[in-house]
């Protein structure tokens, strides 16, 4: 068969071999989940639901972001290499072969991102459902209880037993969340919150006012730190995804080269490549 005939016969097949892509995406997803589980276990997270995360230093946040880049580098290297290596060879020129291998790595990257997003959303939905069955109360402020829970505790701290504090905490959270806005917490909101605090905690009006002032200041600081942490997390996630796309492309090209050469890597003390 002539070279032109070989090229024509090659074009009738799909440009993407989805078995190789799915295999690479599965390898990348598994690696990513494993490394992220390890990172979460040792506290390498830019944002956490724990109240102590706000006391973390900027260095910890930076290390958490670098860890995200490390996870992307390792995961997409493995996924891209698997996709490129497992793709069936085609009788086409070298430049086109490398391009198609790279495209397989890029599609593997996209498929992995979608899979990880679906798994993350499923885990978040499951966690929300479990939390609701195990004590979550309707009307509870999720943002307030996550970011300014300590401030709400200090605001309504009392030795008395309060039958139902959920609504008041949610109401106070909605007021305190205004502390990070341009106008801040208005005087009327402060007076109302002081009256509610005095009634619930059973403290004098002056002490209730001091509690409210402290809660407003502390909430503004907590919300600022949460916003900074969220921006850092978004930046590092975007950087990790961009690095992952580049790494997946070149790893797939390397996998394709090893496929064409019949090279086989396996780790031993000598560290040599065997063919």
TIPASE-447316 format. One record per residue: x negated, y negated, z negated of N, C-alpha, C in turn; residue in one letter. Coordinates in steps of 0.001 Angstrom, whole numbers, plus 500000, padded with zeros to 6 digits. Layout:
# residues N
XYZXYZXYZA...
END
This chain:
# residues 275
499144501192500000500000500000500000499109498758500000X499461497759500771498664496547500850498810495725499571X497910494737499423497964493877498238499266493101498182X499740492657499376501018491924499407502156492828498981X502145494082499457503192495015499065503176495302497581X501964495398497016501869495644495583502430494474494798X502149493254495264502665492086494572504193492022494659X504745492336495826506193492311495980506845493347495093X506258494566495015506838495603494179506778495224492713X505733494445492342505616494043490942506659493003490575X507063492168491556507995491098491239509415491581491041X509734492805491446511099493278491279511360493677489843X510310493853489052510477494190487659510643492924486819X511191493097485635511348491961484737509981491419484341X509868490114484244508605489503483845508309489748482365X509345490040481574509165490277480151509465491738479820X508582492337479082508784493709478614509196493620477142X510496493748476927511045493451475607510660494467474553X510333495663474953509890496638473958508595496178473297X507670495649474106506416495127473551506671493876472713X507573493020473179507880491794472444508518492109471100X509505493004471082510173493369469833509196494046468873X508317494893469427507316495528468579506379494517467950X505916493557468733505051492512468188505778491646467172X507055491320467455507830490513466515508057491257465202X508297492558465288508483493356464070507209493373463233X506060493524463901504787493516463178504528492159462534X504807491084463262504594489746462720505543489448461571X506814489849461714507792489613460654507427490366459389X507055491630459545506672492409458370505461491823457669X504472491398458436503285490789457838503625489480457137X504460488667457776504845487385457197505610487570455889X506570488479455874507349488709454656506467489231453533X505534490104453869504643490651452841503773489560452234X503152488738453090502277487686452592503059486607451847X504252486265452328505058485259451637505551485765450286X505874487065450206506268487641448915505102487567447933X503907487845448428502724487734447577502516486294447129X502652485347448073502476483943447730503503483455446721X504756483880446889505785483488445928505499484077444553X504949485297444540504656485947443265503576485245442467X502609484636443156501528483956442451501739482443442384X502910481985442819503261480583442656502806479656443762X502461480186444932502045479335446043503273478877446825X504034477980446232505234477452446873505240475945446706X505522475222447784505538473769447721506726473274446914X507865473945447030509065473577446293509615474818445625X510006474683444373510545475809443640511788475362442885X512676476316442579513869475998441793513558475930440306X512369476335439891511995476286438481511809474836438053X512233474482436818512111473087436384510672472624436219X509724473557436105508332473171435883507596472831437167X508209473028438338507498472764439589507137471289439726X507919470412439076507667468979439203506380468573438496X505936469410437559504705469105436836503470469588437581X503660470234438727502530470716439511501798469535440136X500517469697440314499709468630440899499803468671442417X499326467592443041499304467533444496498382468600445082X497373469001444302496459470046444762497208471366444950X498098471664444006498889472893444113499773472844445351X500373471694445611501200471553446809500359471733448065X499140471175448062498261471306449215497851472759449430X497542473459448344497172474863448450498340475683448992X499551475357448538500731476042449054500916475831450540X500660474607451017500762474342452448499699475063453255X498484475091452730497411475816453411497728477305453471X498369477808452424498748479224452430499763479507453533X500685478567453778501625478734454887500884478835456218X499866478013456394499068478079457618498340479416457720X497845479903456592497159481196456579498114482323456973X499338482294456440500332483315456765500652483289458253X500828482088458810501117481977460244499961482505461075X498744482186460669497567482627461413497482484152461463X497660484792460309497543486247460243498729486925460939X499930486486460623501132487147461132501222487074462653X501056485877463200501215485722464638500010486266465410X498854486350464759497728487028465404498053488497465616X498583489124464567498939490543464667500064490746465671X501130489937465548502259490090466456501901489839467904X501129488785468156500736488496469524499842489575470110X498903490067469311498008491113469804498781492389470140X499712492760469252500522493959469505501314493808470800X501940492638470994502747492422472200501883492485473458X500712491853473422499849491877474587499249493248474848X498864493933473786498222495237473959499223496300474423X500454496243473928501438497270474243502194497007475539X501976495848476146502646495568477419502063496467478504X502937497056479305502480497933480383501734497109481428X500597497593481922499816496822482900500526496745484245X500279495648484952500811495447486292499644495246487253X499841495651488475498775495554489472498784494158490096X498366493175489293498324491790489757496956491220489403X496689489999489873495362489434489647495168489065488186X493923488821487799493572488622486393494208487376485801X494219486286486548494792485042486025496272485208485705X497019485851486601498438486076486363498650487044485204X497770488042485086497870488988483980497699488277482641X496692487413482543496464486684481297497629485752480982X498178485126482034499307484230481805500514484996481268X500793486149481858501949486932481403501719487487479996X500492487878479706500198488314478342500432487176477352X499963485986477704500176484831476838501646484512476659X502428484614477738503863484366477627504526485399476730X504066486635476792504609487654475888504302487305474433X503109486774474197502786486334472843503660485182472395X503932484234473311504767483088472963506205483515472677X506755484419473490508112484904473249508156485729471966X507083486451471677507009487172470401507053486197469239X506346485078469369506391484030468341507822483535468126X508518483205469212509891482724469086510817483756468479X510669485009468895511513486070468341511252486255466849X509989486164466453509638486294465034510243485173464211X510178483955464726510756482813464006512251483014463795X512940483486464836514381483730464716514666484830463691X513902485919463742514106487014462795513879486568461356X512796485834461129512500485365459771513584484400459291X514075483534460187515138482602459805516415483346459432X516754484373460198517959485153459897517811485859458554X516649486458458324516414487143457052516445486162455875X515875484970456076515876483969455006517287483492454688X518083483266455742519468482838455517520268483939454826X520036485187455235520730486296454574520352486424453114X519058486252452817518614486330451424519187485191450599X519235483982451197519798482843450479521281483035450210X522008483571451200523442483822451002523676484879449932X522846485924449943522981486971448938522672486437447546X521631485604447442521273485044446141522373484130445620X522976483347446522524076482474446115525273483275445641X525570484374446357526688485222445966526461485873444611X525240486354444400524920486987443112524980485976441983X524446484766442243524476483732441212525901483354440854X526781483316441874528172482992441600528862484046440765X528556485335441011529174486415440236528596486535438851X527354486082438672526698486287437382526745485066436481X527531484101436834527649482974435918527792481639436598X527738481590437902527945480334438596529353479837438362X529495478527438148530783477957437814531218477008438899X532488477113439358532959476172440362532841474742439860X532456473826440744532310472441440364530924472091439878X530050473060439759528699472807439294527886472114440375X527075471135439980526230470417440926524968471224441181X524868471779442404523707472617442724522436471786442753X522493470635443431521315469775443517520923469267442136X521908468839441374521627468321440049521003469356439137X521551470577439152521027471622438286519669472125438755X519307471849439997518008472280440507516933471244440266X517243469972440505516223468933440463516180468203439127X517349467865438573517361467051437348518049467792436205X517894469112436163518523469887435086517980469478433724X516679469225433632516084468833432353516633467499431874X516822466559432795517373465265432412518807465406431902X519579466285432527520944466524432061520946467188430683X520007468086430452519891468711429132519605467669428058X518642466775428350518294465744427368519444464775427143X520194464495428190521283463527428082522381464021427144X522751465284427262523875465826426487523422466730425338X522177466616424936521683467478423861522428467193422557X522908468251421932523653468131420692523637469458419949X523809469377418642523879470599417845525295471160417792X526226470395418301527601470871418319527825471834419475X528843472664419326529229473589420395530245472881421288X529899472728422565530781472075423531531439473156424372X532744473154424392533481474246425055533212474278426560X533410473171427235533275473147428695532504471899429088X531245472097429440530391470979429777530070470918431266X530562471885432022530180471989433430530587470761434225X531829470333434082532292469187434861531539467924434488X531321467708433190530623466501432756529174466481433250X528544467632433252527175467695433782527156467397435278X528123467950436002528194467689437439528482466214437712X529368465623436909529677464206437069528457463345436757X527763463689435679526555462943435327525481463109436392X525390464302436960524398464536438015524682463658439224X525942463539439596526282462693440746525913461233440485X526044460810439240525669459428438910524154459267438910X523456460211438296522001460111438190521317460259439549X521945460971440474521359461101441805521316459768442538X522109458788442086522066457461442686520795456706442302X520070457219441301518895456491440811517815456353441866X517826457225442870516820457135443930517305456329445125X518523455808445062519061455020446168518548453583446096X518873452806447091518388451427447139518985450585446015X520259450785445733520924449991444704520780450581443307X520420451863443230520269452489441924521603452735441232X521539453009439942522739453258439145523288451917438671X524538451677438964525151450398438611525373450288437105X525596449071436640525835448852435205527113449543434745X528124449537435595529380450190435209529181451697435055X528395452287435941528102453711435819527294453996434559X526369453113434228525582453290433011526472453222431772X527388452251431745528283452132430590529180453356430468X529703453816431600530569454988431565529796456217431107X528595456397431638527791457555431275527388457487429806X527121456305429296526800456153427875527998456521427006X529192456123427428530394456460426657530636457959426647X530460458612427788530639460056427867529588460769427012X528359460295427076527287460914426289527550460758424799X527983459577424389528289459345422975529400460268422490X530398460479423323531526461331422935531116462810422866X530385463271423884530043464693423937528965465042422929X527912464243422859526794464552421965527045464116420535X528047463274420333528351462810418986527275461916418414X526735461035419253525674460136418810526180458701418893X525531457766418176525943456364418250525806455806419658X526521454741419902526534454154421236525147453679421658X524388453111420706523047452632421037522135453784421470X522204454899420754521385456058421129521842456626422469X523140456636422706523647457131423986523149456261425129X523096454926424894522589454015425923521110454289426202X520341454526425141518918454843425332518749456153426109X519592457121425809519525458391426548519808458182428028X520802457366428319521156457110429713520014456398430436X519432455390429802518315454667430429517144455618430708X516854456462429738515762457426429932516098458409431052X517354458880431095517759459842432123517682459223433508X518071457967433640518025457296434940516582457169435421X515689456741434525514275456594434903513645457931435254X513890458934434404513310460250434647513878460887435908X515165460672436167515779461236437375515196460616438635X514954459312438599514353458648439759512971459222440055X512182459465439001510857460053439197510954461476439738X511891462263439183512047463653439632512502463710441086X513422462848441454513907462832442827512813462384443796X511978461444443356510867461011444205509890462155444437X509562462892443384508651464018443531509277465110444404X510569465322444260511243466315445094511216465910446555X511388464608446813511359464132448197509961464277448790X508943463946448014507574464104448491507260465563448775X507668466438447852507421467867448041508145468387449277X509378467916449502510133468361450669509471467901451970X508962466664451982508277466163453173507011466971453437X506251467249452377505047468065452540505380469453453060X506437470030452503506836471361452949507240471343454419X508024470343454812508446470251456218507239470082457130X506273469263456712505073469053457529504289470350457687X504075471059456588503280472278456655504014473393457404X505327473453457273506084474451458028505970474181459522X506126472900459915506000472553461334504585472844461844X503576472492461031502196472758461439501935474254461554X502490475029460599502296476483460637502944477090461870X504130476608462234504800477137463415504043476778464692X503529475559464762502754475160465941501485476007466049X500779476161464937499573476993464941499931478425465313X501071478910464817501497480267465128501731480474466609X502330479478467267502571479598468715501257479693469486X500300478854469120499000478871469807498281480191469550X498281480618468288497587481855467926498223483055468611X499560483084468664500245484211469299499886484299470786X499787483161471441499419483145472858498042483768473060X497045483251472352495679483715472572495468485138472057X496185485524470991496071486898470512496649487872471528X497745487480472181498321488340473215497385488459474411X496712487369474764495748487422475862494595488362475513X494116488293474266493049489190473839493523490640473836X494774490836473401495330492189473436495417492721474852X495785491844475789495844492258477177494473492600477741X493459491832477361492102492143477817491645493502477296X491930493785476021491561495095475475492344496216476154X493584495923476526494389496922477234493776497231478588X493378496191479311492807496394480641491458497104480573X490686496829479504489371497441479372489415498813478708X490584499147478161490692500414477443489927500404476137X489743499214475557488994499099474308489903499436473136X489324500009472131490079500379470934489301499942469705X489906499089468902489272498595467686489718499456466505X488801499843465723489185500369464423488079500035463441X488512499765462210487624499174461238486803500262460551X485503500145460681484589501058460026483380500245459579X482495500879458862481386500138458269480471499528459329X480356500185460458479464499654461485480016498419462153X481366498335462235482005497172462815481852497059464306X481491498162465004481304498126466443482631498386467163X482731497905468384483882498200469240483578499458470024X484589500336470028484438501586470795485381501562471983X484933502137473042485754502202474248485923503654474653X
END
